[in-house]
Amino acid sequence: MSVVCKLAHLVAANDVIDLLPRMFEKRAKVQASRRRSDAEIFRLFGRPFEPSFFESAYETTQTQLVHLFGLHKLFETANSHQD
């Protein structure tokens, strides 16, 4: 991986971290106005954790983020309440 690419990844990660508080504020507003249950929405995702980009570093990062944000638990809970 080139130095430019590595720097781009660092800049992108920094941007995500900087924007997290604003993202969570916006998410809270969206969640407050929802009309559908988690189960109804989660059914639409199919296989949400199947990698969309096949590179080991990407897959590792994806798995770490899924666990960091507890997404796997959300989907397990929703799937256990399906018809």
C-alpha positions in Angstrom: 0.0 0.0 0.0 1.4 3.4 -1.0 2.1 6.2 1.5 -0.6 8.3 -0.1 -3.1 5.5 0.4 -2.1 5.0 4.0 -2.4 8.7 4.7 -5.8 8.8 3.0 -7.0 6.0 5.4 -5.8 8.0 8.4 -7.5 11.1 7.2 -10.7 9.2 6.6 -10.6 7.6 10.1 -10.0 11.0 11.7 -13.0 12.4 9.8 -15.2 9.6 11.0 -14.1 10.1 14.6 -14.6 13.9 14.4 -18.1 13.4 12.9 -19.3 10.7 15.3 -21.0 13.1 17.8 -22.9 14.9 15.1 -23.8 11.5 13.5 -25.2 10.2 16.9 -27.3 13.4 17.3 -28.8 13.0 13.9 -29.4 9.4 14.5 -31.3 10.1 17.7 -33.6 12.5 15.8 -34.2 9.9 13.1 -34.8 7.1 15.7 -37.3 9.3 17.6 -39.5 9.7 14.5 -39.4 6.0 13.3 -42.6 4.3 12.5 -41.2 0.8 11.8 -39.8 -1.7 14.4 -36.2 -2.9 14.3 -37.5 -6.4 13.2 -39.3 -4.9 10.2 -36.2 -3.0 9.1 -33.6 -5.7 9.8 -35.5 -8.2 7.6 -34.6 -6.0 4.6 -30.9 -6.3 5.1 -30.4 -9.9 4.0 -26.9 -10.8 5.0 -25.6 -7.5 6.4 -22.2 -8.7 7.5 -21.1 -10.4 4.4 -18.0 -8.5 3.2 -18.6 -6.3 0.2 -14.9 -5.8 -0.4 -12.6 -8.8 -0.2 -9.3 -7.8 1.4 -8.2 -9.3 4.7 -7.6 -5.8 6.3 -11.0 -4.6 5.2 -12.7 -7.7 6.5 -10.9 -7.4 9.9 -11.9 -3.7 10.2 -15.5 -4.5 9.3 -15.6 -7.2 11.9 -14.1 -4.9 14.5 -16.6 -2.2 13.8 -19.5 -4.5 13.8 -18.5 -5.7 17.3 -17.5 -2.2 18.5 -20.9 -0.8 17.7 -22.7 -4.0 18.8 -24.4 -4.4 15.5 -24.2 -8.2 15.7 -26.2 -8.1 18.9 -28.9 -5.9 17.3 -29.4 -8.3 14.4 -29.3 -11.4 16.7 -32.1 -9.8 18.8 -34.2 -8.9 15.8 -33.8 -12.3 14.2 -34.8 -14.1 17.4 -38.1 -12.2 17.3 -39.1 -12.9 13.7 -42.2 -14.8 12.8 
